[in-house]
Amino acid sequence: MRKIRDKKTIVIALNVIIIGVMAIVMCVCAGYTVLVGDDFTNAVRIDAFHVPFFQYAGASFAYVKSMYMDWQGPYFAMFVQAFLSPINNFGLTQLRVVMVCNVLFFMGSLLFMVWAVLGYVYNRQDRKLHVRLTLFSIVLFSILDARIFSEIFFWYCGASAYCMPLSVLQVSIGLFLMSNNEPVSKRKRNVLTAASAVTLFLASGGSLAITGTGCYVILLLTVGFYLASKKFSITNIIITVSGIVGALVNVAAPGNYARHAESAGEGFLLFKAVKWTVKNVCMETERLSKETLFGVMVIAMILIGVYLSDRIRTSLVPYGMVSVFALLSGFVTVFPVVFGYGGSYLPNRCYFILDVALVVSILNFAVFIGCCIDRWSGLKQNRSAVAVLLIVMFAMLLSGRETMDNSAFLTVAKAMGNGSYRDYYEQCTAVYDYLENCPEEDVVIALPGFIENFECFYLDEDADGWVNVGVARYYHKNSVRAKPQ
């Protein structure tokens, strides 16, 4: 028993170190985020700079109304984007604080959701901290290793309008699962239900990719709990309805239809959108399996499922049905985006939402497969079979296209270590200072060089470009443009 406790302690310590390193690297790098593109144009549209709190809150609500009427419907995302805007308030210092908090909020909410899932499926007395942290480490690394995060962690607008609503959704899912845990008292269940309903309503006011994913997951969980208990839960229905109401408010925005007509033009795009959805999900799944370490993580999750098979207290039938249908969450994520844009294009920030949906759903399914394999064949008792799976996992690690040396996360870590992000940040702040203080009315700027895995400052060579116009208006210049290369 002492040897077992020692091994668990070592696993816990290793996972804490791994999670800590990932958090530190991403926080430090996020702290070097620079002001880019929409950061300027949105700030000018808010049109309130360094004013008292309540006056600025009013300007933020006015911005939401304006965007809702003529551009898009994500009411919560637009409010967060306006309310936390660093350009309108405390500048680069606020930007650094917001971006670091965004990283911590995403990781913390993801841990909370994973913890809540395991709190429901485990035997009540079986906390298994070493397993919980291992599962979280695998999920978090898989998301970061997917390479799609520059607009989420290194761009203010991506962080405020996409990542923060996604984090709120993860909190809502965690609260939903906690409210369905049997040992919870009625009073605590009511509090958890109210909190989950409110946070789901807010998350439904994010990008439609988040809205669709959130409503689908909560609906799926509601059905899963019905299958497990054979009775409907009023509290679960209340939470589901709150998400649907938020989604309807989002979708009903006049700005959605104005934007759709502008970007997609006239025509019935439903069937094309379905085709683009399937194509994007399949291509991204293939990329994850071939160009990242995701395949290795899937095998690791199957082994964890084998280990956990006799500790799962929920029935495999409803768990399996939920796990299978959860694999469709990626399609729900992509469809509203391609339908809204009227094309197959997905921006980086939407790919991140898709990657989170794919990673969580596929890794969960891998755990389910491991449970089934052990329950049907007693694999855990067959050390030879377990050894084969371990060999397969390490063979995939060694023979895959990606190794740990060129992992996306480690690439970012190396850039942090060699000072690339810090140097780039200093170059950009020099540009901002020049624009703030230079006497010219028509400014030509030599841009800092582009760096990988980062959202870089950019301008067009044409002074009439929309980004250039926003920057010029913010700095009170006639025009701003990039110096020709």
For each residue, the residues with C-beta under 8 A, 3 or more apart:
1: 4 5
2: 5 6
3: 6 7
4: 1 7 8
5: 1 2 8 9
6: 2 3 9 10
7: 3 4 10 11
8: 4 5 11 12 129 130
9: 5 6 12 13 130
10: 6 7 13 14
11: 7 8 14 15 130 133 134
12: 8 9 15 16 129 130 133
13: 9 10 16 17
14: 10 11 17 18
15: 11 12 18 19 130 133 134 136 137
16: 12 13 19 20 133
17: 13 14 20 21
18: 14 15 21 22 137 141
19: 15 16 22 23 107 133 136 137 140
20: 16 17 23 24
21: 17 18 24 25 413
22: 18 19 25 26 107 140 141 144 409
23: 19 20 26 27 103 104 107
24: 20 21 27 28
25: 21 22 28 29 409 412 413 416
26: 22 23 29 30 103 107 144 153 412
27: 23 24 30 31 100 103 104
28: 24 25 31 32 416
29: 25 26 32 153 154 412 415 416 421 454
30: 26 27 33 99 100 102 103 153 154
31: 27 28 96 99 100
32: 28 29 154 421 422 424 425
33: 30 95 96 99 153 154 155 156 159 425 455
34: 424 425 428 429 455 456 457
35: 39 40 86 87 92 95 156 428 432 457
36: 39 155 156 157 455 456 457 458
37: 40 41 155 157 458 467 470
38: 41 42 157 470
39: 35 36 42 43 85 86 87 155 156 157
40: 35 37 43 44 87 467 470 471 473 474
41: 37 38 44 45 466 467 469 470
42: 38 39 45 46 63 81 82 85 157
43: 39 40 46 49 85 87 88 470 474
44: 40 41 47 470 473 474
45: 41 42 63 66
46: 42 43 59 60 63 82 85 88
47: 44 59
48: 51 55 56 59 88
49: 43 87 88 89
50: 88 89
51: 48 55 56 59
52: 55 56
53: 56 57
54: 57 58
55: 48 51 52 58 59
56: 48 51 52 53 59 60 83 88 89
57: 53 54 60 61 83
58: 54 55 61 62
59: 46 47 48 51 55 56 62 63 82 88
60: 46 56 57 63 64 79 82 83
61: 57 58 64 65 79
62: 58 59 65 66
63: 42 45 46 59 60 66 67 78 79 82
64: 60 61 67 68 75 78 79 82
65: 61 62 68 69
66: 45 62 63 69 70 71
67: 63 64 70 71 72 78 255
68: 64 65 71 72 73 75 78 253 254 255
69: 65 66 253 254 255
70: 66 67 254 255 258
71: 66 67 68 255 258 259
72: 67 68 78 253 255 256 259
73: 68 205 208 249 250 251 252 253 255 256
74: 77 78 161 165 205 206 207 208 211 250
75: 64 68 78 79 205 249 250 253
76: 79 80 165 168 202 203 204 205 206
77: 74 80 81 160 161 162 164 165 205 206 207
78: 63 64 67 68 72 74 75 81 82 161
79: 60 61 63 64 75 76 82 83 205
80: 76 77 83 84 160 161 164 165
81: 42 77 78 84 85 157 160 161
82: 42 46 59 60 63 64 78 79 85 88
83: 56 57 60 79 80
84: 80 81 94 98 160
85: 39 42 43 46 81 82 88 89 156 160
86: 35 39 89 90 91 92 93 94 95 98 156
87: 35 39 40 43 49 91 474
88: 43 46 48 49 50 56 59 82 85
89: 49 50 56 85 86 94
90: 86 93 94
91: 86 87 94 95
92: 35 86 95 96 429 432
93: 86 90 96 97
94: 84 86 89 90 91 97 98
95: 33 35 86 91 92 98 99 156
96: 31 33 92 93 99 100
97: 93 94 100 101
98: 84 86 94 95 101 102 156 159 160
99: 30 31 33 95 96 102 103 153 154 156 159
100: 27 30 31 96 97 103 104
101: 97 98 104 105
102: 30 98 99 105 106 153 159 160 163 164 167
103: 23 26 27 30 99 100 106 107 153
104: 23 27 100 101 107 108
105: 101 102 108 109 163 164 167
106: 102 103 109 110 152 153 163 166 167 170
107: 19 22 23 26 103 104 110 111 140
108: 104 105 111 112 167
109: 105 106 112 113 167 168 170 171 174
110: 106 107 113 114 136 139 140 143 167 170
111: 107 108 114 115 136 140
112: 108 109 115 116 170 171 174
113: 109 110 116 117 170 171 173 174 177
114: 110 111 117 118 132 135 136 139
115: 111 112 118 119 132 136 174
116: 112 113 119 120 173 174 175 177 178
117: 113 114 120 121 174 177 364
118: 114 115 121 122 128 131 132 135
119: 115 116 122 177 178 181
120: 116 117 177 178 180 181 314
121: 117 118 312 313 314 319
122: 118 119 126 127 128 308 311 312 313
123: 126 311 312 313
124: 182 183 313
125:
126: 122 123 311
127: 122 132
128: 118 122 131 132 308 311
129: 8 12 132 133
130: 8 9 11 12 15 133 134
131: 118 128 134 135 304 307 308
132: 114 115 118 127 128 129 135 136
133: 11 12 15 16 19 129 130 136 137
134: 11 15 130 131 137 138 304
135: 114 118 131 132 138 139 301 304 367
136: 15 19 110 111 114 115 132 133 139 140
137: 15 18 19 133 134 140 141
138: 134 135 141 142 297 300 301 304 363
139: 110 114 135 136 142 143 359 360 363
140: 19 22 107 110 111 136 137 143 144
141: 18 22 137 138 144 145 293 297 409
142: 138 139 145 146 292 293 294 297 359 363
143: 110 139 140 146 149 355 356 359
144: 22 26 140 141 149 408 409
145: 141 142 292 293 294 402 407 408 409
146: 142 143 149 288 292 294 352 355 359 408
147: 291 292 408 453
148: 152 348 351 352 355
149: 143 144 146 152 153 154 348 352 408
150: 153 154 155 348 453 454 455
151: 154 155 158 162 347 348 349 352 455
152: 106 148 149 155 158 159 162 163 348 349 352
153: 26 29 30 33 99 102 103 106 149 150 158 159 163
154: 29 30 32 33 99 149 150 151 158 453 454 455
155: 33 36 37 39 150 151 152 158 159 349 455
156: 33 35 36 39 85 86 95 98 99 159 160
157: 36 37 38 39 42 81 160 161
158: 151 152 153 154 155 161 162 163 348 349 455
159: 33 98 99 102 152 153 155 156 162 163 164
160: 77 80 81 84 85 98 102 156 157 163 164
161: 74 77 78 80 81 157 158 164 165 206 207 349
162: 77 151 152 158 159 165 166 206 207 209 210 349 350 352 353
163: 102 105 106 152 153 158 159 160 166 167 349 352
164: 77 80 102 105 159 160 161 167 168 206
165: 74 76 77 80 161 162 168 169 202 203 205 206 207 210
166: 106 162 163 169 170 203 206 210 353 356
167: 102 105 106 108 109 110 163 164 170 171
168: 76 109 164 165 171 172 199 202 203 206
169: 165 166 172 173 199 200 203 206 210 213 214
170: 106 109 110 112 113 166 167 173 174
171: 109 112 113 167 168 174 175 199
172: 168 169 175 176 196 199 200 203 214 218 239 243
173: 113 116 169 170 176 177 196 214 217 218 221
174: 109 112 113 115 116 117 170 171 177 178
175: 116 171 172 178 179 192 195 196 199
176: 172 173 179 180 192 196 200 218 221 236 239
177: 113 116 117 119 120 173 174 180 181 221
178: 116 119 120 174 175 181 184 192
179: 175 176 184 189 192 193 196 235 236 239
180: 120 176 177 225 233 236
181: 119 120 177 178 184
182: 124
183: 124
184: 178 179 181 188 189 192
185: 188 189
186: 189 190
187: 190 191
188: 184 185 191 192
189: 179 184 185 186 192 193 235
190: 186 187 193 194 235
191: 187 188 194 195
192: 175 176 178 179 184 188 189 195 196
193: 179 189 190 196 197 235 238 239
194: 190 191 197 198
195: 175 191 192 198 199
196: 172 173 175 176 179 192 193 199 200 239
197: 193 194 200 201 238 239 242 243
198: 194 195 201 202 242
199: 168 169 171 172 175 195 196 202 203
200: 169 172 176 196 197 203 204 214 218 239 242 243 246
201: 197 198 204 205 242 243 245 246
202: 76 165 168 198 199 205 206 246
203: 76 165 166 168 169 172 199 200 206 210 211 214 243 246
204: 76 200 201 210 211 214 215 242 243 244 245 246 247 249 250
205: 73 74 75 76 77 79 165 201 202 211 246 249 250
206: 74 76 77 161 162 164 165 166 168 169 202 203 210 211
207: 74 77 161 162 165 210 211 337 349 350 353
208: 73 74 211 212 250 251 336 337 340
209: 162 212 213 333 334 336 337 350 353 354
210: 162 165 166 169 203 204 206 207 213 214 353
211: 74 203 204 205 206 207 208 214 215 246 247 250 251 336
212: 208 209 215 216 247 332 333 335 336
213: 169 209 210 216 217 329 332 333 353 357
214: 169 172 173 200 203 204 210 211 217 218 243
215: 204 211 212 218 219 240 243 244 247
216: 212 213 219 220 328 329 332
217: 173 213 214 220 221 326 329
218: 172 173 176 200 214 215 221 222 239 240 243
219: 215 216 222 223 240 243
220: 216 217 223 224 322 325 326
221: 173 176 177 217 218 224 225 236 322
222: 218 219 225 226 233 236 237 239 240
223: 219 220 226 227 322
224: 220 221 227 228 318 319 321 322
225: 180 221 222 228 229 233 236 318
226: 222 223 229 230 231 232 233 236
227: 223 224 230 317 318 321
228: 224 225 314 315 318
229: 225 226 233
230: 226 227
231: 226
232: 226 236 237
233: 180 222 225 226 229 236 237
234: 237 238
235: 179 189 190 193 238 239
236: 176 179 180 221 222 225 226 232 233 239 240
237: 222 232 233 234 240 241
238: 193 197 234 235 241 242
239: 172 176 179 193 196 197 200 218 222 235 236 242 243
240: 215 218 219 222 236 237 243 244
241: 237 238 244 245
242: 197 198 200 201 204 238 239 245 246
243: 172 197 200 201 203 204 214 215 218 219 239 240 246 247
244: 204 215 240 241 247 248
245: 201 204 241 242 248 249
246: 200 201 202 203 204 205 211 242 243 249 250
247: 204 211 212 215 243 244 250 251
248: 244 245 251 252
249: 73 75 204 205 245 246 252 253
250: 73 74 75 204 205 208 211 246 247 253 256
251: 73 208 211 247 248 256
252: 73 248 249 256
253: 68 69 72 73 75 249 250 256 257
254: 68 69 70 257 258
255: 67 68 69 70 71 72 73 258 259
256: 72 73 250 251 252 253 259 260 340
257: 253 254 260 261
258: 70 71 254 255 261 262
259: 71 72 255 256 262 263 340
260: 256 257 263 264 340 342
261: 257 258 264 265 266
262: 258 259
263: 259 260 340 341 342 343
264: 260 261 267 269 340 341 342 343
265: 261 342
266: 261
267: 264
268: 271
269: 264 272 273 339 342
270: 273 274 339
271: 268 274 275
272: 269 275 276
273: 269 270 276 277 335 338 339
274: 270 271 277 278 335
275: 271 272 278 279
276: 272 273 279 280 334 338 343 344
277: 273 274 280 281 331 334 335 338
278: 274 275 281 282 331
279: 275 276 282 283 344
280: 276 277 283 284 334 338 344 346 354
281: 277 278 284 285 330 331 334 354 358
282: 278 279 285 286
283: 279 280 286 287
284: 280 281 287 288 330 351 354 355 358
285: 281 282 288 289 330 358 362
286: 282 283 289 290
287: 283 284 290 291 292
288: 146 284 285 291 292 294 355 358 359
289: 285 286 292 294 295
290: 286 287 400 401
291: 147 287 288 401 402
292: 142 145 146 147 287 288 289 402 407 408
293: 141 142 145 296 297 397 400 402 404 407
294: 142 145 146 288 289 297 298 359 362
295: 289 298 299 396 400
296: 293 299 300 393 396 397 400
297: 138 141 142 293 294 300 301 363
298: 294 295 301 302 362 363 366
299: 295 296 302 303 366 389 392 393 396
300: 138 296 297 303 304 393
301: 135 138 297 298 304 305 363 366 367 370
302: 298 299 305 306 366 367 369 370 373 389
303: 299 300 306 307 370 386 389 390 393
304: 131 134 135 138 300 301 307 308 367 370
305: 301 302 308 309 366 367 368 369 370 371 372 373 374
306: 302 303 309 370 371 373 374 379 380 386 389
307: 131 303 304 370 380
308: 122 128 131 304 305 311 312 367 370 371
309: 305 306 312 370 371 373 374 375 380
310: 374 380
311: 122 123 126 128 308
312: 121 122 123 308 309 316 319 371
313: 121 122 123 124
314: 120 121 228 318 319
315: 228 318 319
316: 312 319 320 368 371 372 375
317: 227 320 321
318: 224 225 227 228 314 315 321 322
319: 121 224 312 314 315 316 322 323 368
320: 316 317 323 324 368 372
321: 224 227 317 318 324 325
322: 220 221 223 224 318 319 325 326
323: 319 320 326 327 361 364 365 368
324: 320 321 327 365
325: 220 321 322 328
326: 217 220 322 323 329 360 361 364 365
327: 323 324 330 361 362 365
328: 216 325 331 332
329: 213 216 217 326 332 333 357 358 361
330: 281 284 285 327 333 334 354 357 358 361
331: 277 278 281 328 334 335
332: 212 213 216 328 329 335 357
333: 209 212 213 329 330 337 350 353 354 357
334: 209 276 277 280 281 330 331 337 338 346 350 354
335: 212 273 274 277 331 332 338 339
336: 208 209 211 212 339 340
337: 207 208 209 333 334 340 341 346 350
338: 273 276 277 280 334 335 341 342 343 344 345 346
339: 269 270 273 335 336 342
340: 208 256 259 260 263 264 336 337
341: 263 264 337 338 345
342: 260 263 264 265 269 338 339
343: 263 264 276 338
344: 276 279 280 338
345: 338 341
346: 280 334 337 338 350 351 354
347: 151 350 351
348: 148 149 150 151 152 158 351 352
349: 151 152 155 158 161 162 163 207 352 353
350: 162 207 209 333 334 337 346 347 353 354
351: 148 284 346 347 348 354 355
352: 146 148 149 151 152 162 163 348 349 355 356
353: 162 166 207 209 210 213 333 349 350 356 357
354: 209 280 281 284 330 333 334 346 350 351 357 358
355: 143 146 148 284 288 351 352 358 359
356: 143 166 352 353 359 360
357: 213 329 330 332 333 353 354 360 361
358: 281 284 285 288 329 330 354 355 361 362
359: 139 142 143 146 288 294 355 356 362 363
360: 139 326 356 357 363 364
361: 323 326 327 329 330 357 358 364 365
362: 285 294 298 327 358 359 365 366
363: 138 139 142 297 298 301 359 360 366 367
364: 117 323 326 360 361 367 368
365: 323 324 326 327 361 362 368 369
366: 298 299 301 302 305 362 363 369 370
367: 135 301 302 304 305 308 363 364 370 371
368: 305 316 319 320 323 364 365 371 372
369: 302 305 365 366 372 373
370: 301 302 303 304 305 306 307 308 309 366 367 373 374
371: 305 306 308 309 312 316 367 368 374 375
372: 305 316 320 368 369 375 376
373: 302 305 306 309 369 370 376 377 379
374: 305 306 309 310 370 371 377 378 379 380
375: 309 316 371 372
376: 372 373
377: 373 374 382
378: 374 381 382
379: 306 373 374 382 385 386
380: 306 307 309 310 374 386
381: 378
382: 377 378 379 385 386
383: 386 387
384: 387 388
385: 379 382 388 389
386: 303 306 379 380 382 383 389 390
387: 383 384 390 391
388: 384 385 391 392
389: 299 302 303 306 385 386 392 393
390: 303 386 387 393 394
391: 387 388 394 395
392: 299 388 389 395 396
393: 296 299 300 303 389 390 396 397
394: 390 391 397 398
395: 391 392 398 399
396: 295 296 299 392 393 399 400
397: 293 296 393 394 400 403 404
398: 394 395 403
399: 395 396
400: 290 293 295 296 396 397 403
401: 290 291
402: 145 291 292 293 406 407
403: 397 398 400 406 407
404: 293 397 407 410
405: 410
406: 402 403 410 411
407: 145 292 293 402 403 404 410 411
408: 144 145 146 147 149 292 411 412 453
409: 22 25 141 144 145 412 413
410: 404 405 406 407 413 414
411: 406 407 408 414 415 452 453
412: 25 26 29 408 409 415 416 453
413: 21 25 409 410 416 417
414: 410 411 417 418
415: 29 411 412 418 420 421 451 452 453 454
416: 25 28 29 412 413 419 420 421
417: 413 414
418: 414 415
419: 416 422 423
420: 415 416 423 424 451
421: 29 32 415 416 424 425 451 454
422: 32 419 425 426
423: 419 420 426 427
424: 32 34 420 421 427 428 448 449 451 454 456
425: 32 33 34 421 422 428 429
426: 422 423 429 430
427: 423 424 430 431 448
428: 34 35 424 425 431 432 448 457
429: 34 92 425 426 432 433
430: 426 427 433 434
431: 427 428 434 435 445 447 448 457
432: 35 92 428 429 435 436
433: 429 430 436 437
434: 430 431 437 438 443 445
435: 431 432 438 443 445 471 475 477 480
436: 432 433 475
437: 433 434
438: 434 435 443
439:
440: 443 477
441: 477 478 479
442: 463 477 478 479 480
443: 434 435 438 440 472 475 477 479 480 481
444: 481 482 483
445: 431 434 435 459 480 481 482 483
446: 482 483
447: 431 457 458 459 482 483
448: 424 427 428 431 456 457
449: 424
450: 456
451: 415 420 421 424 454 456
452: 411 415
453: 147 150 154 408 411 412 415
454: 29 150 154 415 421 424 451
455: 33 34 36 150 151 154 155 158
456: 34 36 424 448 450 451
457: 34 35 36 428 431 447 448
458: 36 37 447 467 482
459: 445 447 465 467 468 471 480 481 482
460: 463 465 467 468 481 482
461: 481 482 483 484
462: 465 468 481
463: 442 460 468 469 472 479 480 481
464: 468 469
465: 459 460 462 468 469 481
466: 41 469 470
467: 37 40 41 458 459 460 470 471
468: 459 460 462 463 464 465 471 472 479 480 481
469: 41 463 464 465 466 472 473
470: 37 38 40 41 43 44 466 467 473 474
471: 40 435 459 467 468 474 475 477 480
472: 443 463 468 469 475 477 478 479 480
473: 40 44 469 470 476
474: 40 43 44 87 470 471
475: 435 436 443 471 472 480
476: 473
477: 435 440 441 442 443 471 472 480
478: 441 442 472
479: 441 442 443 463 468 472
480: 435 442 443 445 459 463 468 471 472 475 477
481: 443 444 445 459 460 461 462 463 465 468
482: 444 445 446 447 458 459 460 461
483: 444 445 446 447 461
484: 461
485:
